[in-house]
Amino acid sequence: MDAIEALRAELASPEGTGTDALMAQVTNAKSSSFVCLLDADGAVLDANPAALIAGGLERTEVVGLPLWAAPWWTGTGADTLRMLKESLRSATRGRFVRFDIDIRLAGAEVAAETLDLMLRPLRGRDGIVAFIVAEGRSIGDRKRIEQRLARNNSELSALTERLARVHNYRERLLGELSHDLRAPLQVVVTRAEQVLRSQPDDELRSQVAGMRFAALDALEQVNDMLEQVKADHGEARLTLVDADLAQALRTVVEQFQPLVADRGLELIVDAPEMVPARFDIERVSRVISNLLANSIRHTPPEGVIRCTLRAGDAAAALEIADSGPGVPPDQREKVFGPYSSGGNGDGRSGGAGAGLGLAIVSEFVELHGGDVSLGDAPEGGALFVVTLPLSPPHGSASPATLSQHVAAAQRTQYVRAHLEAELAGAPKQTAVPTVVIVERVPGRAEEIVTGIGEDAVTCVAADAEEALTVAVELRPSAVVVGTATGDYSPPWLLRRLASDPRLLSARRIALAGEREQDPTPEALLAAGAQVVLPAAAAQELGGRLLAALGRSG
C-alpha cells in the first residue's frame, strides 16, 4: 500500500493521527523538492525541509497561512496568485490539479525557480476532503530550455522570412539579368554583325567590331554569373543524355578550327572513334569550349594545343594542353574559384573579364560527379585534366535530341565568337582621341572633363581596377591617373598600364599631389608615367593634356 493509501487509512481510523505523522509519511514516500500538507481550506499544516530550505524559511513562518499567502510566492505577480487560489478551490472540491508556478528561492527578491505543482485532495471516511498534499518538482531547467527553444524558433522564423524575401529578390534579379540585360546585349551583337556584313569603311568597321566585342564580353559575363548563382544555390540541374563523348569533343574542336588556323596554331586531337557516356551535352560542350578557348587565348603563334580523350571502365579523362606560358603553381588552387583575380581569372596574363570561365568549368564537372585539375603540360604550358564518370551516379537519361545538339553547338559558337572578337586586336584609333580618367578626389575629375571639353571623348573610372579594365576595352589615347585611385595606388596602375602590350599607344599622364602621402613626381615617372602634371591646376589640365597628346588646346 503506497503512502497516500496509508494516509487515507490513518484518516479513516477512529483514533485519527497528528499532522506530524501524516507529514512524515508523505515526505518519506516522496522525493520531491517541495511538499506541503494543507488542510481542507488550503492553509499550510506543515512543509518538508526541502521546501523550507528552498525558501529560506522557518516552519513557523508558513504554518497556518493559506498556501497562496506563504512567502514562497513573493514577487510572482497577481495573476499567479489568482491561479493558485483557483487551483486550491478546485482541490478542496476534490479535484486533482496540476500546473506550473514560479517560486522564490532563498536570497532572491523575485521568483527564481519554476515548480511543476500538483494539488492532490485526500478524503476521509465520509468522502469529504480532509487534507490536500501540495507536491512540487523543479522544472526550472526544462522551462529555461523551453524559453530558449521559443526564442530560437522566433529567430528562426524571422530568419526564414528574411531568407524568403532574399530569395524573392534574387529571383527577380535573375529574371532582370536574363531579360533586361541579355536581350539588349544580344540586340547590340546582332546589329553590330549586320553593320560589319554591310562592308563599311575601315574606321567604322574597327569601331563596330570593338562594340561587338564589348557586348559579347558583357553577355558572356552575365551568362557566367547566372550559371554561378544557380550553382551556388544548388539550383543547377543536369539534362543527362546517352551520347558520344568523343563526338562532342570533335564537334567543339571543329568550330574552333578556323580561329586556330588564323592564329597559326597546331591543334592535335587524339580521341577514340566512340566513347559512349551519359552526360549533359550542352554543359560538357561548354567545359570543352572554355578550356579550349583558354588555351587558344594564351598560346603564341606557331604554338601547339593538344586535346586527348581516354576512356576507362568507369570514367573518361580529357586532357587539354598548350605550349603557352602556363599557370604559376601558387595560382593553381585559385583559378577555379569564382571571380579569380589576375588576367583572365586563370592565373595567366590576358583579357579582362569576371574570372568565371574556369569556375564554370569546375562547377559543371562537379555536377557530373567528376573533377578537374591543373598542372604542367609536356608542351610547356598549362595542362587541364577533366575526369568524367561515364555514367553519373544520379539521374536517368535518354538519347540526345536534335535540339540539345543545336543548343550545345550554339553555346560553342558563342564562346568561339567571343574569343574571336577578343583576339581581333585593338580597334583602330579615330581622329577624336579617347581619354580615361581615374581620380577620386571630389570634383577634380569633373574639372578635368570640363577642361577637355569637346576635344576628346572622356570616360571617368571609379578606381584603378576599373580604369585598367576600361583602358583594355577602349584602347584610349591617354589615361589620366589621379592622386586617389581606390584600393590600388597610382604607381600600381601606372606599372600595369606600362606593362600591358595592348596599351602601348596610350599616353600615361599622372597627377602629382601636394599631400605628404602622395607619390612624388619622381616616383610616378619611375612607375611608368610619361607626363606628370600638377593636380592643383585641374581646370587647366585640359589644355595641358591635349598638348601632351600632341594637339593644340
Phi and psi in degrees as a GROMACS rama.xvg file:
@    title "Ramachandran Plot"
@    xaxis  label "Phi"
@    yaxis  label "Psi"
@TYPE xy
-76.0219  177.727  ASP-2
-63.8858  -38.0918  ALA-3
-66.414  -42.9585  ILE-4
-63.9179  -38.097  GLU-5
-62.9759  -38.9438  ALA-6
-67.0325  -39.3081  LEU-7
-60.5819  -40.5682  ARG-8
-64.1231  -40.0748  ALA-9
-62.2695  -42.7538  GLU-10
-64.2257  -32.7553  LEU-11
-82.0161  -14.0794  ALA-12
-72.6971  149.465  SER-13
-62.8321  -33.406  PRO-14
-76.2054  -22.7578  GLU-15
69.8691  -170.13  GLY-16
-154.964  161.565  THR-17
-83.4196  158.568  GLY-18
-65.02  -30.8136  THR-19
-61.3655  -44.6556  ASP-20
-65.9861  -41.4196  ALA-21
-62.4181  -43.9348  LEU-22
-63.8397  -39.5266  MET-23
-62.6193  -41.6991  ALA-24
-65.5374  -43.6999  GLN-25
-65.0556  -45.7282  VAL-26
-64.1348  -42.3633  THR-27
-67.6718  -27.982  ASN-28
-84.0514  -14.4805  ALA-29
-117.21  149.037  LYS-30
-109.439  18.22  SER-31
-68.5839  157.223  SER-32
-83.3421  -13.8808  SER-33
-141.126  118.111  PHE-34
-139.709  128.839  VAL-35
-131.15  144.968  CYS-36
-105.156  124.588  LEU-37
-115.446  154.271  LEU-38
-81.8581  -176.071  ASP-39
-66.8865  -17.9989  ALA-40
-95.5117  0.585067  ASP-41
91.8477  9.79711  GLY-42
-83.5467  147.798  ALA-43
-76.5744  125.007  VAL-44
-96.6041  -35.003  LEU-45
-165.51  161.51  ASP-46
-140.814  144.825  ALA-47
-74.1135  160.903  ASN-48
-57.7012  -37.1135  PRO-49
-61.1032  -40.9232  ALA-50
-66.827  -40.5313  ALA-51
-67.7571  -41.9745  LEU-52
-65.7486  -41.0498  ILE-53
-59.5467  -38.8159  ALA-54
-91.3726  -1.57303  GLY-55
63.0768  40.8493  GLY-56
-118.515  156.848  LEU-57
-94.0836  156.818  GLU-58
-60.4691  -36.0335  ARG-59
-68.169  -18.2321  THR-60
-79.202  -14.1235  GLU-61
-120.242  -29.077  VAL-62
-63.4971  132.512  VAL-63
93.3141  -16.6719  GLY-64
-86.8152  144.28  LEU-65
-58.128  144.514  PRO-66
-55.3244  -38.7223  LEU-67
-69.9361  -16.0967  TRP-68
-98.0488  -1.52153  ALA-69
-70.2407  153.131  ALA-70
-63.7689  -11.0663  PRO-71
-59.1331  -27.7969  TRP-72
-102.686  11.626  TRP-73
-58.2956  129.42  THR-74
82.0638  8.76084  GLY-75
-84.6123  -15.3955  THR-76
100.123  155.181  GLY-77
-65.0581  -37.7767  ALA-78
-63.2376  -39.8038  ASP-79
-65.8998  -43.3585  THR-80
-64.5277  -38.4795  LEU-81
-63.2468  -41.9203  ARG-82
-62.8292  -40.1674  MET-83
-64.4482  -42.6685  LEU-84
-61.2942  -46.6851  LYS-85
-64.415  -35.7745  GLU-86
-66.9524  -39.9623  SER-87
-65.331  -37.3107  LEU-88
-62.3475  -40.0166  ARG-89
-64.9909  -38.3339  SER-90
-67.1133  -38.1191  ALA-91
-65.8163  -21.7549  THR-92
-90.1139  6.21371  ARG-93
97.3292  11.6088  GLY-94
-98.3946  140.107  ARG-95
-79.1375  130.257  PHE-96
-126.047  140.26  VAL-97
-141.454  134.457  ARG-98
-163.552  167.282  PHE-99
-95.8683  141.639  ASP-100
-149.567  144.653  ILE-101
-85.1211  141.914  ASP-102
-126.618  143.784  ILE-103
-85.3963  128.469  ARG-104
-90.1466  164.965  LEU-105
-60.486  133.096  ALA-106
84.8175  -3.97835  GLY-107
-101.088  140.168  ALA-108
-83.7545  -22.4459  GLU-109
-129.912  174.251  VAL-110
-58.5612  134.302  ALA-111
-131.52  3.3535  ALA-112
-148.842  156.783  GLU-113
-120.999  133.253  THR-114
-111.444  142.886  LEU-115
-89.9813  96.7528  ASP-116
-97.8805  129.918  LEU-117
-117.84  132.34  MET-118
-110.129  112.141  LEU-119
-113.62  112.365  ARG-120
-75.577  142.878  PRO-121
-117.638  127.161  LEU-122
-103.37  151.742  ARG-123
-88.5576  -172.562  GLY-124
-61.424  -29.4087  ARG-125
-81.5939  -0.321516  ASP-126
84.5096  -0.557539  GLY-127
-91.0413  142.014  ILE-128
-62.6248  123.723  VAL-129
-106.26  -36.5014  ALA-130
-138.801  162.485  PHE-131
-132.397  128.046  ILE-132
-97.6754  119.289  VAL-133
-98.3452  115.099  ALA-134
-124.241  124.463  GLU-135
-127.253  140.802  GLY-136
-120.04  136.829  ARG-137
-67.5427  128.35  SER-138
-126.757  26.4071  ILE-139
-57.2798  -43.8925  GLY-140
-63.6048  -42.3835  ASP-141
-63.7211  -40.9481  ARG-142
-66.5553  -39.014  LYS-143
-64.0826  -39.0403  ARG-144
-64.2623  -42.3513  ILE-145
-62.2911  -41.6448  GLU-146
-64.5201  -41.0617  GLN-147
-64.3177  -42.2193  ARG-148
-63.2275  -38.7935  LEU-149
-62.8399  -43.2286  ALA-150
-63.8571  -43.9254  ARG-151
-62.3393  -39.7281  ASN-152
-64.4567  -39.0534  ASN-153
-64.6228  -44.2655  SER-154
-65.3773  -38.9022  GLU-155
-64.3927  -40.0197  LEU-156
-63.2079  -43.0907  SER-157
-63.9249  -41.098  ALA-158
-66.1271  -40.4953  LEU-159
-62.2601  -41.5207  THR-160
-64.0394  -41.2871  GLU-161
-65.6125  -41.6078  ARG-162
-63.7781  -35.7455  LEU-163
-64.067  -40.4192  ALA-164
-65.0428  -42.7318  ARG-165
-62.4046  -41.7124  VAL-166
-62.3079  -43.4661  HIS-167
-63.3364  -41.5028  ASN-168
-63.8388  -41.7032  TYR-169
-64.6088  -39.1936  ARG-170
-63.5012  -41.5131  GLU-171
-64.8398  -40.813  ARG-172
-63.8602  -43.4083  LEU-173
-62.2353  -39.6378  LEU-174
-63.2196  -41.1106  GLY-175
-66.8566  -40.9017  GLU-176
-62.2631  -40.3721  LEU-177
-66.752  -40.5476  SER-178
-101.269  -55.1293  HIS-179
-71.1007  -19.5409  ASP-180
-105.193  -47.822  LEU-181
-67.1124  -41.4579  ARG-182
-61.9805  -49.8412  ALA-183
-62.5035  -37.9197  PRO-184
-64.7364  -39.2359  LEU-185
-64.4901  -35.8472  GLN-186
-63.699  -43.0678  VAL-187
-60.001  -45.2332  VAL-188
-60.7854  -45.32  VAL-189
-65.1116  -45.9625  THR-190
-61.6918  -39.766  ARG-191
-63.1448  -41.1567  ALA-192
-64.8973  -36.1077  GLU-193
-63.3859  -42.4275  GLN-194
-65.6456  -42.5739  VAL-195
-63.1601  -34.8832  LEU-196
-77.494  -12.5831  ARG-197
-83.7804  3.38523  SER-198
57.946  62.3895  GLN-199
-74.3654  176.447  PRO-200
-68.4582  167.459  ASP-201
-60.4694  -41.6199  ASP-202
-65.1863  -45.1537  GLU-203
-66.5247  -40.4797  LEU-204
-58.5049  -42.7497  ARG-205
-62.8817  -43.3344  SER-206
-68.9374  -41.9119  GLN-207
-65.6523  -38.5213  VAL-208
-62.2636  -38.8544  ALA-209
-64.09  -41.2069  GLY-210
-65.318  -39.9154  MET-211
-62.4873  -42.2652  ARG-212
-64.039  -42.5199  PHE-213
-62.3419  -40.3478  ALA-214
-67.9162  -41.8876  ALA-215
-60.9523  -41.5156  LEU-216
-63.8475  -45.3183  ASP-217
-64.1626  -40.2946  ALA-218
-64.7005  -40.6391  LEU-219
-63.3156  -42.1511  GLU-220
-66.1677  -40.1836  GLN-221
-61.763  -46.2821  VAL-222
-61.4947  -42.9073  ASN-223
-64.1916  -41.8157  ASP-224
-65.2863  -38.1619  MET-225
-63.4041  -43.6127  LEU-226
-62.2065  -41.5834  GLU-227
-65.6934  -41.0127  GLN-228
-63.4682  -43.9732  VAL-229
-60.9186  -42.0732  LYS-230
-66.1535  -42.0945  ALA-231
-61.8012  -30.3148  ASP-232
-101.757  13.8352  HIS-233
66.9449  23.6608  GLY-234
-100.241  -6.57068  GLU-235
-71.95  129.594  ALA-236
-126.022  140.612  ARG-237
-87.6831  145.728  LEU-238
-109.337  90.9186  THR-239
-78.1937  136.875  LEU-240
-136.152  156.329  VAL-241
-89.7659  111.315  ASP-242
-146.557  -177.142  ALA-243
-100.975  111.567  ASP-244
-65.8193  -36.255  LEU-245
-65.2698  -39.5726  ALA-246
-67.8017  -36.6399  GLN-247
-60.8962  -40.0168  ALA-248
-64.714  -47.192  LEU-249
-64.5883  -35.1742  ARG-250
-64.1507  -42.0321  THR-251
-66.56  -45.2928  VAL-252
-61.0329  -39.2235  VAL-253
-60.4582  -36.1586  GLU-254
-71.5612  -24.6363  GLN-255
-91.5665  -9.38681  PHE-256
-56.9352  -46.4582  GLN-257
-59.1312  -41.1255  PRO-258
-66.7979  -38.7263  LEU-259
-61.9991  -41.9999  VAL-260
-65.9101  -42.0744  ALA-261
-61.0091  -32.9017  ASP-262
-83.4464  -5.07213  ARG-263
70.9079  32.5758  GLY-264
-101.605  156.216  LEU-265
-103.732  121.505  GLU-266
-111.832  115.486  LEU-267
-105.476  126.938  ILE-268
-118.489  122.65  VAL-269
-126.795  103.286  ASP-270
-147.844  151.407  ALA-271
-63.919  166.911  PRO-272
-61.7914  -39.0036  GLU-273
-150.839  140.387  MET-274
-132.609  89.4215  VAL-275
-62.9731  133.352  PRO-276
-156.789  168.19  ALA-277
-115.165  114.818  ARG-278
-158.507  167.621  PHE-279
-85.5704  106.987  ASP-280
-65.4141  -35.6376  ILE-281
-69.1685  -42.7015  GLU-282
-72.872  -37.9404  ARG-283
-66.7777  -38.0948  VAL-284
-62.3138  -35.3716  SER-285
-67.213  -39.0412  ARG-286
-59.9871  -49.749  VAL-287
-63.8032  -42.2958  ILE-288
-62.395  -46.1526  SER-289
-62.8646  -43.2286  ASN-290
-69.3441  -39.8163  LEU-291
-67.8482  -41.9034  LEU-292
-62.0939  -37.2676  ALA-293
-61.8174  -43.6933  ASN-294
-67.6646  -42.013  SER-295
-63.0613  -40.164  ILE-296
-60.0475  -36.7124  ARG-297
-106.152  -1.4714  HIS-298
-92.0084  125.665  THR-299
-70.5679  162.914  PRO-300
-52.8778  144.745  PRO-301
67.4202  13.9867  GLU-302
-83.1155  -178.536  GLY-303
-125.295  137.99  VAL-304
-126.258  133.884  ILE-305
-124.443  132.093  ARG-306
-118.797  116.987  CYS-307
-123.674  130.473  THR-308
-121.889  127.277  LEU-309
-129.344  139.501  ARG-310
-116.894  134.165  ALA-311
-106.974  -160.502  GLY-312
-71.3398  -36.7707  ASP-313
-122.013  -14.3135  ALA-314
-146.099  160.644  ALA-315
-119.069  145.993  ALA-316
-119.861  126.148  ALA-317
-111.376  125.045  LEU-318
-111.873  131.504  GLU-319
-124.895  112.741  ILE-320
-123.069  156.725  ALA-321
-146.583  170.933  ASP-322
-104.974  26.089  SER-323
-77.6847  -160.716  GLY-324
-74.2943  -12.5761  PRO-325
77.481  179.231  GLY-326
-118.531  126.668  VAL-327
-57.1312  143.402  PRO-328
-55.0273  -36.0454  PRO-329
-73.4038  -8.2021  ASP-330
-101.971  -9.66996  GLN-331
-69.7554  -29.2686  ARG-332
-77.2361  -17.5365  GLU-333
-96.1606  -22.1991  LYS-334
-67.4743  -22.8747  VAL-335
-89.4649  0.238119  PHE-336
-83.6972  152.547  GLY-337
-67.9346  146.153  PRO-338
57.3775  40.5829  TYR-339
-64.3528  142.848  SER-340
-88.6874  159.395  SER-341
99.0872  108.352  GLY-342
58.3469  -122.989  GLY-343
-95.9377  23.9412  ASN-344
78.056  12.2097  GLY-345
-121.956  11.7659  ASP-346
81.2726  -2.31002  GLY-347
-115.256  151.332  ARG-348
-64.9313  143.887  SER-349
174.041  -160.089  GLY-350
-67.2543  159.446  GLY-351
-76.3192  154.447  ALA-352
178.615  -179.799  GLY-353
-79.9027  -8.21895  ALA-354
73.6732  34.2764  GLY-355
-109.05  -8.87413  LEU-356
-56.9584  -51.0713  GLY-357
-76.6377  -26.377  LEU-358
-64.2259  -39.9176  ALA-359
-63.5049  -41.3608  ILE-360
-56.5764  -49.7772  VAL-361
-61.1875  -43.5259  SER-362
-63.1215  -45.9643  GLU-363
-66.5133  -38.4261  PHE-364
-65.7854  -43.0957  VAL-365
-64.6373  -34.7804  GLU-366
-59.788  -31.3919  LEU-367
-83.1005  -2.56852  HIS-368
82.1114  18.1202  GLY-369
-106.749  -164.936  GLY-370
-148.824  160.343  ASP-371
-132.538  139.822  VAL-372
-134.298  164.811  SER-373
-133.584  132.996  LEU-374
-151.203  -158.872  GLY-375
-96.5972  131.8  ASP-376
-88.0746  146.893  ALA-377
-57.8366  -26.1037  PRO-378
-73.6801  -9.14104  GLU-379
106.859  -9.90958  GLY-380
-110.544  -140.367  GLY-381
-89.2068  146.394  ALA-382
-125.373  112.805  LEU-383
-101.724  128.939  PHE-384
-120.028  117.538  VAL-385
-108.988  124.342  VAL-386
-110.276  123.455  THR-387
-124.601  132.425  LEU-388
-66.4039  141.227  PRO-389
-67.5229  -24.0535  LEU-390
-140.817  102.303  SER-391
-56.3852  150.275  PRO-392
-70.7037  -10.3286  PRO-393
-128.248  148.919  HIS-394
87.3075  145.686  GLY-395
-94.4297  170.397  SER-396
-139.625  164.926  ALA-397
-142.326  166.527  SER-398
-59.9562  145.395  PRO-399
-66.0569  137.265  ALA-400
-92.6345  166.049  THR-401
-61.8991  -39.9612  LEU-402
-63.1541  -34.1596  SER-403
-69.7651  -39.7387  GLN-404
-64.0237  -38.904  HIS-405
-65.5739  -42.7821  VAL-406
-61.7062  -41.2104  ALA-407
-64.7129  -40.9853  ALA-408
-65.5591  -39.6639  ALA-409
-63.901  -40.5014  GLN-410
-63.836  -42.9519  ARG-411
-63.8539  -42.5854  THR-412
-61.689  -37.6627  GLN-413
-65.7989  -45.9329  TYR-414
-61.9095  -41.9141  VAL-415
-64.4669  -42.2283  ARG-416
-63.2351  -40.4381  ALA-417
-62.9128  -44.2536  HIS-418
-66.0524  -40.4657  LEU-419
-61.4272  -42.5571  GLU-420
-66.6856  -37.4579  ALA-421
-65.0365  -40.5759  GLU-422
-83.6418  -3.28567  LEU-423
-67.063  -16.9731  ALA-424
98.5341  178.856  GLY-425
-71.1767  142.144  ALA-426
-65.5214  149.035  PRO-427
-65.1232  136.732  LYS-428
-64.2907  137.837  GLN-429
-93.4853  173.531  THR-430
-65.3498  -29.9824  ALA-431
-91.5541  119.581  VAL-432
-69.7341  157.06  PRO-433
-116.032  135.482  THR-434
-125.795  125.019  VAL-435
-98.1394  130.339  VAL-436
-121.849  132.35  ILE-437
-130.571  112.991  VAL-438
-158.07  115.864  GLU-439
-94.2465  -3.11322  ARG-440
-65.4261  123.632  VAL-441
-53.0811  128.222  PRO-442
84.6063  -17.3128  GLY-443
-72.6444  -41.6258  ARG-444
-61.6355  -39.0368  ALA-445
-64.3544  -38.1844  GLU-446
-64.2393  -38.8392  GLU-447
-65.3155  -44.7813  ILE-448
-60.796  -42.7298  VAL-449
-62.4444  -40.6885  THR-450
-65.6434  -34.2787  GLY-451
-72.4135  -37.8897  ILE-452
65.7312  -138.253  GLY-453
-91.1916  5.02014  GLU-454
-77.8964  -10.2923  ASP-455
-155.128  155.299  ALA-456
-85.0672  126.493  VAL-457
-112.439  148.34  THR-458
-138.418  120.597  CYS-459
-98.548  120.41  VAL-460
-93.3252  153.508  ALA-461
-78.0533  -31.3294  ALA-462
-158.195  -176.928  ASP-463
-63.485  -41.5771  ALA-464
-62.0672  -45.1395  GLU-465
-65.9873  -37.8946  GLU-466
-61.2704  -40.6249  ALA-467
-65.6966  -44.4023  LEU-468
-61.9138  -46.0304  THR-469
-65.4824  -38.8477  VAL-470
-63.5923  -40.0488  ALA-471
-63.5974  -37.9783  VAL-472
-72.7643  -44.1314  GLU-473
-89.6354  -23.4446  LEU-474
49.4741  64.215  ARG-475
-74.3224  170.761  PRO-476
-74.4574  -30.9534  SER-477
-154.594  153.645  ALA-478
-124.109  121.961  VAL-479
-96.8294  116.901  VAL-480
-103.054  113.895  VAL-481
-81.6388  -168.492  GLY-482
-86.5701  -20.416  THR-483
-125.498  113.488  ALA-484
-125.741  21.9781  THR-485
88.9861  -145.954  GLY-486
-66.1258  -27.7209  ASP-487
-107.187  140.175  TYR-488
-76.8069  161.906  SER-489
-56.2267  -43.7676  PRO-490
-59.7594  -38.4356  PRO-491
-58.9256  -46.8106  TRP-492
-65.311  -41.5808  LEU-493
-61.5911  -40.6232  LEU-494
-64.8869  -40.8382  ARG-495
-66.1305  -40.6928  ARG-496
-64.0645  -42.2494  LEU-497
-69.4631  -28.8583  ALA-498
-90.7486  -6.07805  SER-499
-90.4253  115.077  ASP-500
-62.4271  -21.537  PRO-501
-74.669  -12.3356  ARG-502
-116.112  23.5334  LEU-503
-64.5294  -29.2311  LEU-504
-84.9158  -5.89544  SER-505
-87.284  126.458  ALA-506
-73.8331  134.627  ARG-507
-103.013  108.712  ARG-508
-114.047  121.377  ILE-509
-110.265  149.305  ALA-510
-103.134  129.308  LEU-511
-94.4457  122.732  ALA-512
-89.6218  175.114  GLY-513
-106.776  -6.63679  GLU-514
-76.7443  156.939  ARG-515
-63.9341  -34.8223  GLU-516
-82.1054  -7.26439  GLN-517
-72.699  143.038  ASP-518
-61.9228  146.259  PRO-519
-76.0107  159.216  THR-520
-55.551  -36.7508  PRO-521
-63.4067  -41.8388  GLU-522
-65.8609  -37.4845  ALA-523
-66.4548  -41.9685  LEU-524
-64.9491  -39.3539  LEU-525
-65.7896  -29.704  ALA-526
-79.0907  -13.7157  ALA-527
129.585  0.0954327  GLY-528
-65.9032  137.802  ALA-529
-95.6855  -26.666  GLN-530
-137.943  134.858  VAL-531
-120.225  122.756  VAL-532
-120.729  151.782  LEU-533
-70.3503  131.414  PRO-534
-71.7018  -24.7903  ALA-535
-64.4643  -27.9174  ALA-536
-99.9246  53.5684  ALA-537
-61.7  -35.251  ALA-538
-67.4621  -23.8094  GLN-539
-92.5936  -1.89163  GLU-540
-68.5836  -25.449  LEU-541
-58.0446  -52.5329  GLY-542
-64.21  -42.2984  GLY-543
-65.3876  -37.0303  ARG-544
-64.557  -48.3197  LEU-545
-64.7942  -33.5263  LEU-546
-65.1984  -38.1386  ALA-547
-65.0948  -26.8767  ALA-548
-86.016  0.830345  LEU-549
86.8211  20.9426  GLY-550
-120.539  155.956  ARG-551
-79.829  143.779  SER-552
